Structures are given as structure tokens and as C-alpha cells.
Amino acid sequence: MVTLHGACIALRAAGILIRGPSGAGKSSLALLLAAAPDGAFVADDRVVCAIRDGRLTASAHPALVGRVEVRGQGILSAVDLGLDVRPEAVLHLAVDLVETASRLPDPPADADILGAAVPRLVLDRGVRAAGLAPLLVRAALRKLRP
């Protein structure tokens, strides 16, 4: 088991771990995705990852269950924001928020979490500022489905 700095949501059955430095927009992207009809909020700030029944899972740190920090607003209840909340999700994708990325990058290497390889998507600030992050996350998930 390991606790990571990030956020986690689920789209249908697919857990998505969002990582990045402080202020990169992890919580904002998590809220945008979780607010979709097929979305659910799992964790913010401290994501507890574990291997359960051979699958990599993510859940909220017990002190932060159902809570999310919104910059300038404080720590809020995900339920009060109208979000469905799940206690746990099986991770299918890791999204890394970075400042800059190459214009035409090679596909990123998988993330290694507790020895499990997780497909990875890298999103830079420009892509996020343009509002494209949710579309790119969904596109990455579609590529993973057989």
C-alpha cells in the first residue's frame, strides 16, 4: 500500500489517477470528470493505492473521504457539489499534469505503481487551459478498451 499526492475519479468502471505538482489543476480536472453523468469522485490530495485481488485500486485517505479542495474555496464536500462518490476504483489510467510537453511526443511510458504498469497520459498546461483535458482523458480510455 502507498499513499500518493493526487486525485482519483472513476468514469464508469475505470479509475483514473491524476498526478502533478501543487497548483497544476489535479482537483479541478478531477471535478470536471467526476461531474459527468458517468463520473464519480474517489479521492483528492492523498490517494491510497493498494493491490487487492490482483488489481491496483485507489481510495481516499480515511481523513479525507468525500472531500475535495477547491482553490480559493477551501475544502468542500463532493456530495454537496452534486457528485457521486465511490469508496474505491480499479486504476486503468494515470494522468500526469506537467508544465510543458513536446508538440509531437512519443507515447509516454506506463506509470509504475506498486509494481503494476498503468497506462499513462501526459497533459501540459496549454492543453488544460484550452479545456481539452477531459476529451483527451476519455480518448485515452477508449484506446485501452479492446
Secondary structure, DSSP 8 states (H G I E B T S, - for coil): -EEEEEEEEEETTEEEEEE-STTSSHHHHHHHHHTSTTEEEEEEEEEEEEEETTEEEEEE-GGGTTEEEETTTEEEETTTTT--B-SEEEEEEEEEEES---SS------EEETTEEE-EEEEEHHHHHTT-HHHHHHHHHHHH--
